[in-house]
Amino acid sequence: MTVVVNDLARQSLIDIYYYNYQYSLKNAIETNENILLHIYNLEDSPYIGRYIPEISDKHFREIIYKKSRNSTYRIMYYISEKTDTIYIFNIINSKQDFNRILKLHNYFNNYFNF
């Protein structure tokens, strides 16, 4: 499958980098590299992630990258079997309120057309 990282996920990755950079350049680089490794591992194993509990559609999944007890990230993606594509739509810290994010962003409408 092809992996596509959308703009919101790309911006999230940049934000994660700059947040971690405040504390350590090494940590910032390592965290982003590991998140990208998790993302590109999906090409060969797209169904490895669990269903996203807040969303009833089973095409929405997430993989968890746990750097430490205090820094765990949810890499959220949509699997389109029709186009044989995995769309990475967001990367959030697990401490963030995903339901609030759902209300703020209307980006899920794009995925229901596949």
Backbone bond lengths (Angstrom), bond angles and torsions (degrees), N, CA, C in turn:
res aa  C-N    CA-C-N  psi(-1)  N-CA   C-N-CA  omega(-1)  CA-C   N-CA-C  phi
1 M - - - 1.454 - - 1.527 109.88 -
2 T 1.304 114.64 151.32 1.448 121.80 176.41 1.525 109.39 -87.78
3 V 1.318 117.19 140.84 1.465 121.93 177.31 1.523 108.78 -107.61
4 V 1.331 115.35 128.50 1.457 121.93 176.64 1.529 107.28 -120.91
5 V 1.319 116.09 125.73 1.465 121.37 177.31 1.522 106.70 -100.63
6 N 1.345 116.85 115.58 1.461 118.32 -176.54 1.529 111.60 -79.70
7 D 1.319 116.43 175.28 1.466 121.91 -173.10 1.524 113.03 -61.39
8 L 1.325 117.24 -41.23 1.463 119.86 -179.25 1.522 110.95 -63.97
9 A 1.318 117.61 -42.52 1.467 121.38 178.14 1.524 110.71 -66.34
10 R 1.300 116.49 -39.74 1.475 120.87 178.14 1.529 110.48 -62.06
11 Q 1.337 115.77 -44.11 1.462 119.96 178.19 1.531 110.69 -65.92
12 S 1.314 117.60 -37.59 1.469 121.54 176.90 1.518 110.79 -60.59
13 L 1.312 116.50 -41.68 1.460 121.08 178.80 1.535 111.10 -63.60
14 I 1.311 116.23 -40.36 1.469 120.70 176.53 1.534 110.08 -63.81
15 D 1.328 116.34 -44.59 1.462 120.76 179.64 1.531 111.42 -62.52
16 I 1.318 116.91 -41.45 1.469 121.66 178.05 1.528 109.53 -61.55
17 Y 1.321 115.72 -43.33 1.466 119.73 179.08 1.529 110.68 -58.92
18 Y 1.333 116.84 -51.29 1.466 119.58 -176.23 1.527 112.08 -67.74
19 Y 1.318 117.26 -32.92 1.460 119.19 175.92 1.533 110.03 -63.44
20 N 1.313 117.04 -48.15 1.467 120.96 -179.30 1.526 112.31 -69.92
21 Y 1.322 116.90 -29.55 1.460 121.94 179.23 1.530 111.93 -61.66
22 Q 1.340 116.33 -29.71 1.467 120.60 177.55 1.523 111.91 -56.52
23 Y 1.332 115.25 -30.41 1.456 120.80 -174.76 1.523 112.94 -103.51
24 S 1.343 115.81 -34.27 1.458 118.55 -177.62 1.518 110.21 -168.25
25 L 1.321 115.85 125.54 1.465 120.64 176.19 1.523 109.72 -62.33
26 K 1.322 116.40 -44.01 1.472 120.81 179.99 1.525 110.74 -58.95
27 N 1.322 117.17 -44.62 1.463 121.10 179.99 1.526 111.09 -65.32
28 A 1.321 117.06 -40.10 1.463 121.00 179.79 1.526 110.89 -61.50
29 I 1.315 115.98 -46.92 1.469 120.87 -179.72 1.530 110.34 -65.29
30 E 1.323 116.27 -47.30 1.463 121.03 -177.89 1.527 111.79 -61.75
31 T 1.322 116.81 -42.93 1.466 120.55 -179.81 1.518 110.78 -62.85
32 N 1.330 117.22 -48.61 1.463 119.36 -179.01 1.523 112.49 -66.05
33 E 1.312 117.70 -38.78 1.470 119.98 177.21 1.526 110.71 -61.82
34 N 1.317 117.35 -42.29 1.463 120.28 -179.28 1.527 112.40 -69.80
35 I 1.317 116.91 -36.00 1.467 119.27 175.11 1.523 109.47 -63.27
36 L 1.337 117.51 -44.10 1.465 120.69 178.69 1.528 111.89 -63.73
37 L 1.326 117.37 -37.61 1.473 120.19 175.56 1.523 111.05 -61.32
38 H 1.322 116.88 -43.24 1.466 120.24 177.37 1.527 110.69 -61.09
39 I 1.318 115.84 -41.64 1.464 119.93 -179.46 1.528 110.74 -63.03
40 Y 1.314 117.23 -48.21 1.462 118.73 -175.08 1.524 113.13 -78.32
41 N 1.314 118.20 -12.61 1.470 120.82 169.86 1.523 111.14 -68.97
42 L 1.321 116.48 -19.96 1.466 120.87 179.22 1.530 112.20 -67.40
43 E 1.326 117.89 -23.99 1.468 120.36 178.94 1.525 111.00 -54.57
44 D 1.322 116.38 -40.99 1.464 120.65 -177.92 1.523 112.97 -92.77
45 S 1.328 117.50 -23.98 1.467 120.83 -176.60 1.526 110.31 -137.15
46 P 1.327 117.84 69.65 1.463 119.79 -173.87 1.535 114.47 -66.85
47 Y 1.314 117.56 -24.16 1.462 119.90 -176.01 1.525 112.73 -94.93
48 I 1.327 116.59 12.34 1.464 120.66 -178.78 1.536 111.74 -68.61
49 G 1.322 117.05 -28.07 1.464 120.82 -178.36 1.517 112.30 -76.05
50 R 1.314 114.22 158.43 1.466 119.56 178.22 1.526 109.31 -85.00
51 Y 1.341 115.43 162.46 1.457 119.84 173.30 1.524 108.75 -65.30
52 I 1.317 116.66 144.43 1.458 120.21 176.89 1.528 107.46 -75.99
53 P 1.324 117.94 118.97 1.467 120.55 -174.17 1.531 114.38 -59.62
54 E 1.321 118.11 -31.01 1.463 121.12 -176.74 1.525 113.62 -80.08
55 I 1.326 117.90 -7.75 1.465 121.84 -175.81 1.533 108.78 -123.79
56 S 1.315 116.38 130.60 1.462 119.49 -176.08 1.531 113.71 -80.28
57 D 1.316 118.47 -20.85 1.463 121.95 179.78 1.527 109.69 -72.74
58 K 1.316 117.21 122.94 1.469 122.30 -174.25 1.531 113.68 -77.11
59 H 1.318 117.31 -1.13 1.459 119.87 174.01 1.529 111.59 -81.25
60 F 1.329 115.51 -15.30 1.464 121.04 176.95 1.520 108.31 -89.92
61 R 1.322 115.94 123.99 1.463 121.60 -177.73 1.512 109.69 -136.40
62 E 1.338 114.01 170.71 1.458 119.02 176.90 1.520 109.60 -148.42
63 I 1.323 113.75 149.04 1.456 119.73 169.62 1.524 106.23 -117.71
64 I 1.288 114.63 149.48 1.458 120.83 -176.18 1.523 109.12 -106.70
65 Y 1.326 114.75 130.43 1.465 119.82 171.63 1.514 106.80 -112.46
66 K 1.313 115.35 116.25 1.455 120.63 -178.50 1.516 109.74 -109.45
67 K 1.308 115.40 106.14 1.460 122.13 178.23 1.530 110.14 -77.80
68 S 1.305 115.07 -44.95 1.465 121.05 179.75 1.520 107.80 -158.01
69 R 1.302 115.85 -178.37 1.465 119.72 -179.70 1.531 111.22 -59.99
70 N 1.308 116.53 -32.92 1.461 120.71 -176.22 1.515 114.38 -97.58
71 S 1.311 118.26 -2.78 1.451 118.61 -178.54 1.520 110.25 -139.25
72 T 1.327 112.64 94.80 1.453 122.43 178.38 1.528 107.62 -122.15
73 Y 1.326 116.10 133.59 1.458 120.56 -176.91 1.525 110.70 -118.87
74 R 1.331 114.81 141.03 1.460 122.28 175.70 1.530 107.28 -101.01
75 I 1.319 116.55 115.85 1.458 122.15 177.68 1.524 105.72 -98.13
76 M 1.322 116.50 107.78 1.458 122.17 -171.45 1.523 110.55 -101.22
77 Y 1.331 114.00 137.25 1.460 117.49 -177.32 1.519 111.63 -147.35
78 Y 1.310 114.24 162.96 1.457 123.23 178.87 1.521 107.62 -121.26
79 I 1.327 116.47 132.70 1.463 121.04 177.85 1.522 108.77 -101.80
80 S 1.326 115.33 119.64 1.453 120.64 174.77 1.532 107.91 -103.89
81 E 1.311 115.11 105.23 1.471 119.16 178.49 1.527 110.42 -71.28
82 K 1.314 116.11 -27.17 1.460 121.26 -179.62 1.531 111.43 -64.57
83 T 1.345 116.41 -41.57 1.461 120.24 -178.32 1.526 112.25 -104.13
84 D 1.340 116.71 1.02 1.466 122.07 -179.83 1.538 110.76 56.12
85 T 1.350 114.45 45.42 1.454 120.99 -174.83 1.528 110.59 -132.79
86 I 1.317 115.28 144.86 1.456 122.57 173.21 1.522 106.34 -109.01
87 Y 1.325 116.46 122.81 1.455 122.01 179.64 1.528 109.19 -105.16
88 I 1.311 116.83 112.51 1.464 121.36 174.46 1.520 105.53 -80.39
89 F 1.335 117.44 113.55 1.454 118.55 -174.26 1.518 114.04 -106.03
90 N 1.327 119.00 -18.40 1.461 119.01 176.53 1.519 110.37 -165.01
91 I 1.314 115.59 154.02 1.464 123.48 174.11 1.515 105.43 -133.61
92 I 1.336 116.68 117.33 1.455 119.14 -177.26 1.519 110.62 -129.85
93 N 1.313 115.03 155.84 1.448 120.34 172.18 1.526 106.63 -71.53
94 S 1.315 117.39 140.12 1.461 120.27 -176.33 1.521 112.79 -65.25
95 K 1.331 117.39 -14.10 1.469 120.54 177.87 1.527 111.92 -80.21
96 Q 1.326 117.28 -14.05 1.455 120.99 179.88 1.526 110.09 -73.89
97 D 1.323 116.32 150.21 1.460 122.39 178.74 1.534 108.71 -85.05
98 F 1.328 115.58 102.44 1.464 119.62 -175.84 1.520 112.30 -65.70
99 N 1.327 117.91 -34.79 1.467 119.90 178.35 1.528 111.37 -62.12
100 R 1.315 117.13 -36.72 1.460 121.30 176.20 1.522 110.29 -67.08
101 I 1.311 117.00 -39.39 1.469 121.76 178.05 1.525 110.26 -63.62
102 L 1.325 116.76 -39.63 1.465 120.97 177.96 1.529 111.11 -58.23
103 K 1.329 115.82 -40.82 1.465 119.95 -178.97 1.524 111.94 -71.74
104 L 1.328 117.05 -32.65 1.466 120.86 -178.13 1.520 113.09 -75.44
105 H 1.319 116.64 -33.51 1.464 121.26 -175.66 1.524 109.54 -113.81
106 N 1.284 115.46 136.49 1.460 120.78 -179.97 1.527 110.57 -104.95
107 Y 1.326 117.19 28.72 1.459 120.30 -173.36 1.519 113.72 -77.24
108 F 1.315 118.96 -11.58 1.460 119.47 -178.82 1.520 112.60 -71.32
109 N 1.307 117.71 -24.58 1.466 119.59 179.18 1.520 111.52 -57.48
110 N 1.326 117.93 -30.94 1.456 121.52 179.92 1.528 112.03 -62.77
111 Y 1.313 117.09 -31.66 1.451 120.53 -172.91 1.512 114.05 -82.95
112 F 1.316 117.66 -18.94 1.449 118.95 -178.11 1.522 112.91 -79.52
113 N 1.324 117.86 -4.32 1.468 121.42 179.00 1.524 112.77 -89.21
114 F 1.317 118.57 -6.22 1.459 120.07 -174.99 1.491 110.58 -76.76
